[in-house]
Structures are given as C-alpha cells and as structure tokens.
Amino acid sequence: MKFEPKWIAWEITRRCNLKCVHCRSSSELEAKDHPDFSHEEGLRIIDDISSYASPVVVLSGGEPLLREDVFELARYGTDKGLRMCLATNGTLVTEETCLSIKDSGIMMVSLSLDGASAPVHDDFRNQPGAFDGTINAASLFKKHGISFLINSSFTKRNETEIPQIYKLAKEIGATAWYLFMIVPTGRGEDIMDELISKEDYEDILNWHYEMEKEEDDMLVRPTCAPQYYRIVLQKAKETGEKFKRRSLKFSTGGSKGCLAGQLISLINVDGDVLPCSYFPKSAGNIREKSYKDIWENSTLFKELRDFKLYKGRCGVCEYVNVCGGCRARAYAITGDYLAEEPFCAYIPARYKPE
C-alpha cells in the first residue's frame, strides 16, 4: 500500500498571545528556546514539500499571525501549487488580515472555540476576551467571504458544552466543525486528571453519530477519536442503516481513524517532522533530510503503517484497519506508540487478557 502525504501542519512559530491549558507545544509570547526560522528557510521548506507532493499545508503555531511574513509564505506556497490554509485562535484577526488572507490564496481558515460562552472559552484559553476575539474573527470571515471551520477541544471542564458549541459553530457560519478529544501533550500533561473517561468518550462519539446522521448543512468530524469509525461500522451491522458522510477537500481523508504518519504529519518550528500535531516524536529533521526521504524511509512512519506491529487490544481488533487507535495517545499515556489505545472501551472478540 502506498502512503502519500495529504495534509501537513506546519508550525511556523511557537510564539502565541494566549496560554491555553491544553496547548500541545506549550506556546508562550516569547519562545526563546524555539525561535522562528528565517524567511529564506521557510521558502526552502515550501520548495522541498512542493517538489515531492501537493498536500494541504496548514500554517499553524503558536499563533501564525505573529509572524510578519505569514502571508508571504502562504502566497509562495499557493504559487507552488500547494493548498494553503491557516490555523489561528482568531484574537488578532482584523479587516486587513482578511484582505491578506484572500490575496495570499489561503483557501480555508480554522478557528478554535472551546466554549459556548466567554467564561468557559476564556478559562480554557487563559485569556479574558479570547471568546469575543474568536466570534469577531468569524464575523469578519463571513463578511469577506472566507471559508472557515471550527476546532473544539474537550476535557471534563467543558464536555457538557459539546452540543451548545456545535450549535454555535453552525450559527456563526462555519463550513465544518471538528470535535477534538485532546491528547495530553505539552501543557496538556498538566491536566491529565481532566481527561474524559473512556466510558464518557464512547457516549460522546455515539452522540456524534446520531447528530451527524441529521446534519445537512455543515461537515462534522470527531478528531483524535479514531474509534468513531469502529462505532460507525458497529451501527451499520446492528441496524443495517448507513449514511453518506460528507467530505471536505481540505480535510485529512475519508472514513479512517488515526492518520498519523499515514496521511498526515507536522513540521515543527525546529524542522522536526512528527507523525501528527500531538505526537512529539521526530521521524527526522527537514534541515538534514528531504521531506520525501523522511516520509518514505523513517522507521517511525514505517512502524505506524504496519498494523501487524500493534499491541494489546489494537493488535487483535477486527476494526484495526479503520480505527488503529490513537497512536499519539498511546505514546503519551504508555510511552509506547504501538501500544493499545488507552481510552478505547471496546474489547475485541480475539482479545485474551494476559
């Protein structure tokens, strides 16, 4: 089976004006230990990627709008044939930002919304006014005809707001809503006691299934929740009903679970190529090797693509081909990225506890 990179998150800065409780990169306003790379190096990285493939490239952070050349990088990538997107917390978006987004050829913007009200969202983001900033950004994007999607991350502190956030995402005009079940990396390691239990996790994914069946206007996807695709197949077997899932040309793929190192990757500000945004293990550095070499030849990526190496319940699960378990979560919780998914409640028929 051939694995092609379809989606690359590119951390163009680790600086950020917020200090979110779950931040995978522990970003702060000054990132002295992880400085921004030069503009010239950014152009070289785009050349490297575009010489090999034409994936979606998401300019991410930190907060990418803190880089003065963010739109120059976007324009260069667009001219190279890459599908450029932008991930922002929204608080720095202005009328001028919107004009630059359109001029640079950015095709989609993602905003983060972790509460249906200011108290909840601002608590998650550790910044008063963050909620108002996101809502204002959505309003400006809608005014300027810029497509945007909403990413929402959940822990115990905001899981009761899931239906309300979904409703709000529709109200403000989002093209898509991605429900993220957080992986405890970066500052997320400090809130391990807030991780949603695997039982509640299962209930939330079942809620998502029922909601998605009725959703006609907006693309919805659970993210970092690969067991959702096992639930979809289980429901089909139980009821015989199937529903056609909507697609989005800027998404990471079709009906498949964990895509880390299979269809997606992250290039961090230091040049390390990681399997995904929440998987802090390098497969190689783009300052030392080409992206193509890392993608095709790294041991880490090869192992992630070989389901026969998976252990525990994942190793014997009949749904491993559509789910695979979250490899980043396995790594974060157990230290072994081939271990079973720690937050999956399903017991495969062939599983025999040791």
Secondary structure, DSSP 8 states (H G I E B T S, - for coil): ------EEEEE---B-S---TT-TT--BS--TTS----HHHHHHHHHHHHTT---EEEEESS-GGGSTTHHHHHHHHHHTT-EEEEEE-STT--HHHHHHHHHHT--EEEEE---SSHHHHHHHHTSTTHHHHHHHHHHHHHHTT--EEEEEEE-TTTGGGHHHHHHHHHHTT-SEEEEEE----GGGGGGGGGS--HHHHHHHHHHHHHHHHH--SSEEEEES-TTHHHHHHHHHHHH---------TTSS-SS-S--BTTTEEEE-TTSBEESSTT----S-BTTTS-HHHHHHH-HHHHHHT-GGG--HHHHH-TTTTT----HHHHHHHHS-TTS--TT-----TT----
